[in-house]
Amino acid sequence: MKRSADTGRRRRTPAVVAAAVLAAVPMTGTSTAAAPAEAGAPAAASPVGRWALKVSFEGHTYDSTVQFTPGGTAFIVGGGAGRWSRTGDGRFTFRIAEPMWSAQGDYLGRVSVDQSARLTGDTFTSSGVSRQYDADDVLTRSVQAHDTGTRS
């Protein structure tokens, strides 16, 4: 299972897993903008922007890039989209779904990533489950994944 990197390669196989916000299961509570600061108080941290990711699972680490928008959309650079939502001070969740394609362009299935994150400055760490589904939407694999994101 591997998330897309923004290297221009579009390699997809059934064993490839992407960071994914599950588009098929919308998140509730999409309040995403940084909370307004009280007079003299610092604004709440926000994940809005582009992040270089290190995605780790089953002893392997992969590079990926994700973009979080002010409106609550999350994109994997190179393919895949979903939602993110603030869950507390310095905390947020994201779900992204990424389709998997054969070299011939046939749909092989999708990868769904569901992560809970903690933001500290220009870094976040997250953990959650990545699920791989075949073309018939049957769950074929599930792994615990951990991310480290650095604002880029």
GROMACS elastic network, one bead per residue, 0.5 to 0.9 nm:
[ bonds ]
;  ai    aj funct       b0    kb
    1    13     6  0.87588   500
    1    14     6  0.80948   500
    1    15     6  0.50864   500
    1    18     6  0.66488   500
    1    57     6  0.82222   500
    1   111     6  0.83441   500
    1   130     6  0.84207   500
    1   132     6  0.80201   500
    1   141     6  0.89563   500
    1   143     6  0.85892   500
    2     5     6  0.87651   500
    2    12     6  0.88723   500
    2    15     6  0.77229   500
    2    18     6  0.50517   500
    2    19     6  0.76816   500
    2    55     6  0.79858   500
    2    61     6  0.86228   500
    2    62     6  0.65615   500
    2    63     6  0.86117   500
    2    64     6  0.86895   500
    3    16     6  0.71014   500
    3    17     6  0.53735   500
    3    19     6  0.51815   500
    3    20     6  0.82303   500
    3    55     6  0.74792   500
    3    62     6  0.70720   500
    3    63     6  0.73975   500
    3    64     6  0.59337   500
    3    65     6  0.86637   500
    3    76     6  0.80956   500
    3    98     6  0.83799   500
    3   111     6  0.87569   500
    4     7     6  0.84284   500
    4     9     6  0.82764   500
    4    10     6  0.76058   500
    4    11     6  0.83050   500
    4    12     6  0.87686   500
    4    16     6  0.87992   500
    4    17     6  0.82236   500
    4    18     6  0.59255   500
    4    19     6  0.77740   500
    4    62     6  0.87396   500
    4    63     6  0.77325   500
    4    64     6  0.55860   500
    4    65     6  0.75865   500
    4    76     6  0.69501   500
    4    77     6  0.70506   500
    4    78     6  0.59596   500
    4    79     6  0.69146   500
    4    80     6  0.84673   500
    4    98     6  0.86288   500
    5     8     6  0.75303   500
    5     9     6  0.75985   500
    5    10     6  0.86657   500
    5    62     6  0.81084   500
    5    63     6  0.58151   500
    5    65     6  0.61796   500
    5    76     6  0.82472   500
    5    77     6  0.69207   500
    5    78     6  0.66025   500
    6     9     6  0.74864   500
    6    63     6  0.85985   500
    6    64     6  0.66110   500
    6    65     6  0.64339   500
    6    76     6  0.85518   500
    6    77     6  0.56398   500
    6    78     6  0.55389   500
    7    10     6  0.85624   500
    7    78     6  0.81569   500
    8    78     6  0.71135   500
    9    78     6  0.83020   500
   10    78     6  0.75462   500
   10    79     6  0.87840   500
   10   101     6  0.84930   500
   10   103     6  0.85247   500
   11    16     6  0.83528   500
   11   100     6  0.86120   500
   11   101     6  0.78947   500
   11   102     6  0.78751   500
   11   103     6  0.72796   500
   12    15     6  0.80490   500
   12    16     6  0.59634   500
   12    17     6  0.86157   500
   12    99     6  0.86179   500
   12   100     6  0.53036   500
   12   101     6  0.52897   500
   12   102     6  0.59138   500
   12   103     6  0.72671   500
   12   108     6  0.84442   500
   13    16     6  0.52286   500
   13    17     6  0.86163   500
   13   100     6  0.65772   500
   13   101     6  0.68192   500
   13   102     6  0.62271   500
   13   103     6  0.83684   500
   13   108     6  0.75046   500
   14    17     6  0.79944   500
   14   100     6  0.70841   500
   14   101     6  0.84177   500
   14   102     6  0.84252   500
   14   108     6  0.65247   500
   14   109     6  0.74509   500
   14   110     6  0.86637   500
   14   132     6  0.80641   500
   14   133     6  0.86617   500
   14   134     6  0.75221   500
   15   132     6  0.81888   500
   15   141     6  0.87078   500
   16   100     6  0.75033   500
   16   111     6  0.79395   500
   16   132     6  0.83065   500
   17    20     6  0.84984   500
   17    98     6  0.80646   500
   17   100     6  0.82506   500
   17   110     6  0.79285   500
   17   111     6  0.53295   500
   17   112     6  0.78933   500
   17   113     6  0.84927   500
   17   130     6  0.72571   500
   17   131     6  0.76973   500
   17   132     6  0.65443   500
   18    64     6  0.85741   500
   18    76     6  0.82212   500
   18    79     6  0.89304   500
   18    80     6  0.78831   500
   18    96     6  0.82315   500
   18    97     6  0.75632   500
   18    98     6  0.59899   500
   18    99     6  0.84891   500
   18   100     6  0.87775   500
   18   110     6  0.83908   500
   18   111     6  0.56314   500
   18   112     6  0.70874   500
   18   113     6  0.69965   500
   18   130     6  0.77653   500
   18   132     6  0.88073   500
   19    55     6  0.79073   500
   19    64     6  0.81375   500
   19    66     6  0.85253   500
   19    76     6  0.71784   500
   19    80     6  0.80713   500
   19    95     6  0.79411   500
   19    96     6  0.61234   500
   19    97     6  0.72630   500
   19    98     6  0.73518   500
   19   111     6  0.73843   500
   19   112     6  0.67798   500
   19   114     6  0.79254   500
   19   115     6  0.86239   500
   19   130     6  0.71589   500
   19   145     6  0.89136   500
   20    23     6  0.82220   500
   20    74     6  0.87786   500
   20    75     6  0.85436   500
   20    76     6  0.77213   500
   20    80     6  0.67506   500
   20    81     6  0.69464   500
   20    82     6  0.69243   500
   20    94     6  0.77413   500
   20    95     6  0.51463   500
   20    98     6  0.58817   500
   20   111     6  0.63124   500
   20   114     6  0.63871   500
   20   115     6  0.83807   500
   20   130     6  0.73340   500
   20   131     6  0.87609   500
   21    24     6  0.87808   500
   21    25     6  0.85499   500
   21    26     6  0.86660   500
   21    27     6  0.89361   500
   21    74     6  0.74034   500
   21    75     6  0.86230   500
   21    80     6  0.81760   500
   21    81     6  0.65135   500
   21    83     6  0.59548   500
   21    84     6  0.76629   500
   21    93     6  0.89470   500
   21    94     6  0.54903   500
   21    98     6  0.81373   500
   21   111     6  0.89054   500
   21   112     6  0.58583   500
   21   113     6  0.51192   500
   21   114     6  0.56357   500
   21   115     6  0.78977   500
   22    25     6  0.54887   500
   22    26     6  0.69580   500
   22    27     6  0.84529   500
   22    81     6  0.81645   500
   22    82     6  0.60868   500
   22    83     6  0.78843   500
   22    94     6  0.84595   500
   22    98     6  0.84333   500
   22   111     6  0.82527   500
   22   112     6  0.50502   500
   22   113     6  0.63453   500
   22   114     6  0.68177   500
   23    26     6  0.58302   500
   23    27     6  0.85099   500
   23    81     6  0.69981   500
   23    83     6  0.73099   500
   23    95     6  0.70603   500
   23    96     6  0.61696   500
   23    97     6  0.55728   500
   23    98     6  0.88873   500
   23   112     6  0.81003   500
   24    82     6  0.87697   500
   24    97     6  0.79317   500
   25    95     6  0.86337   500
   26    82     6  0.81087   500
   26    83     6  0.74503   500
   26    95     6  0.83894   500
   27    30     6  0.70676   500
   27    83     6  0.68596   500
   27    84     6  0.77344   500
   27    85     6  0.76325   500
   27    94     6  0.84617   500
   27    95     6  0.78151   500
   28    85     6  0.81135   500
   29    32     6  0.85836   500
   29    85     6  0.67461   500
   29    86     6  0.82075   500
   29    87     6  0.87163   500
   30    71     6  0.79871   500
   30    72     6  0.61145   500
   30    83     6  0.79352   500
   30    84     6  0.70823   500
   30    85     6  0.50317   500
   30    86     6  0.72891   500
   31    34     6  0.87711   500
   31    71     6  0.80648   500
   31    72     6  0.73329   500
   31    84     6  0.89780   500
   31    85     6  0.61469   500
   31    86     6  0.63668   500
   31    87     6  0.88560   500
   32    35     6  0.83721   500
   32    46     6  0.79529   500
   32    47     6  0.88759   500
   32    48     6  0.84920   500
   32    69     6  0.85174   500
   32    70     6  0.62506   500
   32    71     6  0.63366   500
   32    72     6  0.54543   500
   32    84     6  0.73381   500
   32    85     6  0.53931   500
   32    86     6  0.54675   500
   32    92     6  0.88007   500
   33    36     6  0.86046   500
   33    46     6  0.71109   500
   33    48     6  0.80335   500
   33    69     6  0.89109   500
   33    70     6  0.55575   500
   33    71     6  0.71082   500
   33    72     6  0.79389   500
   33    86     6  0.81583   500
   34    37     6  0.85699   500
   34    43     6  0.67695   500
   34    44     6  0.55030   500
   34    45     6  0.64614   500
   34    46     6  0.54610   500
   34    47     6  0.87658   500
   34    48     6  0.86546   500
   34    70     6  0.84061   500
   34    86     6  0.86713   500
   35    43     6  0.64467   500
   35    44     6  0.55605   500
   35    45     6  0.83260   500
   35    46     6  0.86233   500
   36    42     6  0.87899   500
   36    43     6  0.60537   500
   36    44     6  0.73637   500
   37    40     6  0.75317   500
   37    41     6  0.54885   500
   37    42     6  0.57359   500
   37    44     6  0.70279   500
   38    41     6  0.51852   500
   38    42     6  0.76122   500
   38    43     6  0.79490   500
   39    42     6  0.85039   500
   42    45     6  0.87742   500
   43    46     6  0.87510   500
   44    89     6  0.67521   500
   44    90     6  0.71727   500
   45    89     6  0.74027   500
   45    90     6  0.57351   500
   45    91     6  0.86944   500
   45   119     6  0.72062   500
   45   120     6  0.77906   500
   45   121     6  0.73444   500
   46    49     6  0.85699   500
   46    70     6  0.88379   500
   46    86     6  0.81946   500
   46    90     6  0.72865   500
   46    91     6  0.87585   500
   46    92     6  0.87469   500
   46   119     6  0.77694   500
   47    50     6  0.83858   500
   47    51     6  0.85785   500
   47    67     6  0.87606   500
   47    68     6  0.64119   500
   47    69     6  0.83586   500
   47    70     6  0.87329   500
   47    86     6  0.88440   500
   47    90     6  0.87337   500
   47    92     6  0.80654   500
   47   119     6  0.72534   500
   47   122     6  0.85577   500
   47   124     6  0.83036   500
   47   151     6  0.84993   500
   48    67     6  0.73073   500
   48    69     6  0.52770   500
   48    70     6  0.57537   500
   48    72     6  0.85232   500
   49    66     6  0.83638   500
   49    67     6  0.55189   500
   49    68     6  0.52670   500
   49    69     6  0.64060   500
   49    70     6  0.82664   500
   49   151     6  0.72331   500
   49   152     6  0.79524   500
   50    65     6  0.71587   500
   50    66     6  0.58565   500
   50    68     6  0.65384   500
   50    69     6  0.87873   500
   50   150     6  0.84978   500
   50   151     6  0.59641   500
   50   152     6  0.55645   500
   51    64     6  0.85041   500
   51    65     6  0.56288   500
   51    66     6  0.53067   500
   51    67     6  0.62061   500
   51    68     6  0.82541   500
   51   122     6  0.89702   500
   51   123     6  0.85902   500
   51   149     6  0.56228   500
   51   150     6  0.52983   500
   51   152     6  0.51642   500
   52    63     6  0.73301   500
   52    64     6  0.61505   500
   52    66     6  0.67170   500
   52   148     6  0.82197   500
   52   149     6  0.54762   500
   52   150     6  0.52402   500
   52   151     6  0.63354   500
   52   152     6  0.60015   500
   53    62     6  0.79863   500
   53    63     6  0.56139   500
   53    65     6  0.55317   500
   53    66     6  0.72037   500
   53   147     6  0.63608   500
   53   148     6  0.55668   500
   53   150     6  0.65424   500
   53   151     6  0.88958   500
   54    61     6  0.62871   500
   54    62     6  0.56372   500
   54    64     6  0.65070   500
   54    65     6  0.86716   500
   54   146     6  0.82012   500
   54   147     6  0.55359   500
   54   148     6  0.52236   500
   54   149     6  0.65093   500
   54   150     6  0.87347   500
   55    60     6  0.81304   500
   55    61     6  0.53589   500
   55    62     6  0.50609   500
   55    63     6  0.62023   500
   55    64     6  0.71004   500
   55   145     6  0.69313   500
   55   146     6  0.59017   500
   55   148     6  0.67692   500
   55   149     6  0.86562   500
   56    59     6  0.67849   500
   56    60     6  0.55149   500
   56    62     6  0.64245   500
   56    63     6  0.89963   500
   56   144     6  0.87207   500
   56   145     6  0.56505   500
   56   146     6  0.51751   500
   56   147     6  0.62182   500
   56   148     6  0.85632   500
   57    60     6  0.55093   500
   57    61     6  0.66460   500
   57    62     6  0.88207   500
   57   143     6  0.69287   500
   57   144     6  0.62490   500
   57   146     6  0.65202   500
   57   147     6  0.89710   500
   58    61     6  0.85518   500
   58   143     6  0.75106   500
   58   144     6  0.78068   500
   58   145     6  0.79220   500
   64    76     6  0.74944   500
   64    77     6  0.75341   500
   64    78     6  0.89698   500
   65    75     6  0.84647   500
   65    76     6  0.59131   500
   65    77     6  0.54502   500
   65    78     6  0.83163   500
   65   149     6  0.85241   500
   65   152     6  0.89755   500
   66    74     6  0.69300   500
   66    75     6  0.55243   500
   66    77     6  0.57393   500
   66   149     6  0.86452   500
   67    73     6  0.81681   500
   67    74     6  0.56304   500
   67    75     6  0.51278   500
   67    76     6  0.64838   500
   67    77     6  0.71378   500
   68    71     6  0.84012   500
   68    72     6  0.67909   500
   68    73     6  0.58987   500
   68    75     6  0.65982   500
   68    83     6  0.82594   500
   68    84     6  0.71868   500
   69    72     6  0.55488   500
   69    73     6  0.52962   500
   69    74     6  0.64135   500
   69    75     6  0.84516   500
   69    84     6  0.85661   500
   70    73     6  0.74853   500
   71    83     6  0.89470   500
   71    84     6  0.88681   500
   72    82     6  0.85202   500
   72    83     6  0.54712   500
   72    84     6  0.50889   500
   72    85     6  0.62024   500
   72    86     6  0.88595   500
   73    81     6  0.72596   500
   73    82     6  0.58115   500
   73    84     6  0.60086   500
   73    85     6  0.87863   500
   73    94     6  0.89597   500
   74    80     6  0.84504   500
   74    81     6  0.55576   500
   74    82     6  0.50607   500
   74    84     6  0.59585   500
   74    94     6  0.72423   500
   74    95     6  0.76960   500
   74    96     6  0.67786   500
   75    78     6  0.85154   500
   75    79     6  0.72392   500
   75    80     6  0.58247   500
   75    82     6  0.64490   500
   75    83     6  0.81872   500
   75    96     6  0.72132   500
   76    79     6  0.54376   500
   76    80     6  0.51184   500
   76    81     6  0.61268   500
   76    82     6  0.87767   500
   76    96     6  0.76837   500
   76    97     6  0.89104   500
   76    98     6  0.79497   500
   77    80     6  0.74918   500
   77    81     6  0.89528   500
   79    97     6  0.88698   500
   79    98     6  0.61838   500
   79    99     6  0.75372   500
   80    96     6  0.63267   500
   80    97     6  0.53645   500
   80    99     6  0.66195   500
   80   111     6  0.89328   500
   81    95     6  0.81157   500
   81    96     6  0.50433   500
   81    97     6  0.56705   500
   81    98     6  0.66260   500
   82    94     6  0.74672   500
   82    95     6  0.55268   500
   82    97     6  0.61369   500
   82    98     6  0.88057   500
   83    93     6  0.84061   500
   83    94     6  0.57317   500
   83    95     6  0.55769   500
   83    96     6  0.65493   500
   84    92     6  0.69316   500
   84    93     6  0.55352   500
   84    95     6  0.64133   500
   84    96     6  0.84983   500
   85    91     6  0.87787   500
   85    92     6  0.54572   500
   85    93     6  0.54527   500
   85    94     6  0.64804   500
   86    89     6  0.79227   500
   86    90     6  0.80073   500
   86    91     6  0.60702   500
   86    93     6  0.65538   500
   86    94     6  0.89618   500
   87    90     6  0.81155   500
   87    91     6  0.53819   500
   87    93     6  0.67858   500
   87   116     6  0.88597   500
   88    92     6  0.67725   500
   89    92     6  0.84006   500
   89   118     6  0.88161   500
   89   119     6  0.86575   500
   90   117     6  0.83044   500
   90   118     6  0.57367   500
   90   120     6  0.67135   500
   91   116     6  0.75375   500
   91   117     6  0.56138   500
   91   119     6  0.59446   500
   91   124     6  0.89938   500
   92   115     6  0.85376   500
   92   116     6  0.60822   500
   92   117     6  0.52485   500
   92   118     6  0.66296   500
   92   119     6  0.78236   500
   93   114     6  0.74665   500
   93   115     6  0.55685   500
   93   117     6  0.57326   500
   93   118     6  0.87450   500
   93   126     6  0.84517   500
   94   113     6  0.78666   500
   94   114     6  0.59919   500
   94   115     6  0.53966   500
   94   116     6  0.66778   500
   94   117     6  0.78856   500
   95   112     6  0.70901   500
   95   113     6  0.54860   500
   95   115     6  0.64387   500
   96   111     6  0.82066   500
   96   112     6  0.58574   500
   96   113     6  0.55010   500
   96   114     6  0.69929   500
   96   115     6  0.89961   500
   97   110     6  0.65994   500
   97   111     6  0.56388   500
   97   113     6  0.65559   500
   98   109     6  0.86706   500
   98   110     6  0.54507   500
   98   111     6  0.52633   500
   98   112     6  0.65830   500
   98   113     6  0.86190   500
   99   107     6  0.73606   500
   99   108     6  0.76265   500
   99   109     6  0.59277   500
   99   111     6  0.64221   500
   99   112     6  0.88890   500
  100   106     6  0.85189   500
  100   107     6  0.61505   500
  100   108     6  0.53065   500
  100   109     6  0.52971   500
  100   110     6  0.52690   500
  100   111     6  0.73013   500
  100   134     6  0.88645   500
  100   135     6  0.88704   500
  101   104     6  0.76901   500
  101   105     6  0.54361   500
  101   106     6  0.53960   500
  101   108     6  0.52897   500
  101   109     6  0.73734   500
  101   110     6  0.86790   500
  102   105     6  0.51109   500
  102   106     6  0.51505   500
  102   107     6  0.65518   500
  102   108     6  0.64308   500
  103   106     6  0.74803   500
  105   108     6  0.89017   500
  107   110     6  0.84570   500
  107   134     6  0.88231   500
  107   135     6  0.63486   500
  108   133     6  0.84445   500
  108   134     6  0.58636   500
  108   136     6  0.86658   500
  109   132     6  0.74516   500
  109   133     6  0.53532   500
  109   136     6  0.72665   500
  109   137     6  0.67266   500
  109   138     6  0.87074   500
  110   131     6  0.83325   500
  110   132     6  0.59232   500
  110   133     6  0.53045   500
  110   134     6  0.66024   500
  110   135     6  0.74550   500
  110   137     6  0.78931   500
  111   130     6  0.68376   500
  111   131     6  0.56076   500
  111   133     6  0.62275   500
  111   134     6  0.88360   500
  112   129     6  0.82345   500
  112   130     6  0.55518   500
  112   131     6  0.51139   500
  112   132     6  0.63990   500
  112   133     6  0.80590   500
  113   128     6  0.73054   500
  113   129     6  0.60006   500
  113   131     6  0.64048   500
  113   132     6  0.88403   500
  113   145     6  0.84728   500
  114   127     6  0.81458   500
  114   128     6  0.55214   500
  114   129     6  0.55919   500
  114   130     6  0.63745   500
  114   131     6  0.85213   500
  115   126     6  0.59095   500
  115   127     6  0.52352   500
  115   129     6  0.67777   500
  115   130     6  0.84037   500
  115   145     6  0.82222   500
  115   146     6  0.81798   500
  115   147     6  0.84733   500
  116   125     6  0.83922   500
  116   126     6  0.52660   500
  116   127     6  0.56658   500
  116   128     6  0.62390   500
  117   124     6  0.63931   500
  117   125     6  0.55147   500
  117   127     6  0.67231   500
  117   128     6  0.88840   500
  117   147     6  0.85335   500
  118   123     6  0.85115   500
  118   124     6  0.53938   500
  118   125     6  0.55016   500
  118   126     6  0.62717   500
  119   122     6  0.74595   500
  119   123     6  0.59764   500
  119   125     6  0.67728   500
  119   126     6  0.87486   500
  120   123     6  0.54683   500
  120   124     6  0.59510   500
  120   125     6  0.85212   500
  121   124     6  0.78575   500
  121   151     6  0.89505   500
  122   149     6  0.81666   500
  122   150     6  0.58761   500
  122   151     6  0.52443   500
  122   152     6  0.86703   500
  123   148     6  0.71403   500
  123   149     6  0.54577   500
  123   151     6  0.63414   500
  124   147     6  0.79321   500
  124   148     6  0.57655   500
  124   149     6  0.50478   500
  124   150     6  0.67428   500
  124   151     6  0.85731   500
  125   146     6  0.73557   500
  125   147     6  0.55563   500
  125   149     6  0.62884   500
  126   145     6  0.83019   500
  126   146     6  0.56005   500
  126   147     6  0.50586   500
  126   148     6  0.65666   500
  126   149     6  0.83192   500
  127   144     6  0.73008   500
  127   145     6  0.56414   500
  127   147     6  0.62548   500
  128   143     6  0.84699   500
  128   144     6  0.57425   500
  128   145     6  0.55397   500
  128   146     6  0.66406   500
  128   147     6  0.88582   500
  129   142     6  0.67332   500
  129   143     6  0.56426   500
  129   145     6  0.57394   500
  129   146     6  0.85867   500
  130   141     6  0.82177   500
  130   142     6  0.56819   500
  130   143     6  0.53928   500
  130   144     6  0.63460   500
  130   145     6  0.64186   500
  131   139     6  0.69303   500
  131   140     6  0.76709   500
  131   141     6  0.57630   500
  131   143     6  0.66262   500
  131   144     6  0.89560   500
  132   137     6  0.88440   500
  132   138     6  0.83499   500
  132   139     6  0.58729   500
  132   140     6  0.56639   500
  132   141     6  0.50913   500
  132   142     6  0.63170   500
  132   143     6  0.88126   500
  133   136     6  0.75776   500
  133   137     6  0.51299   500
  133   138     6  0.51257   500
  133   140     6  0.54435   500
  133   141     6  0.71918   500
  134   137     6  0.51729   500
  134   138     6  0.54142   500
  134   139     6  0.66172   500
  134   140     6  0.65402   500
  135   138     6  0.74199   500
  136   139     6  0.89630   500
  137   140     6  0.88976   500
  139   142     6  0.77397   500
  149   152     6  0.89646   500
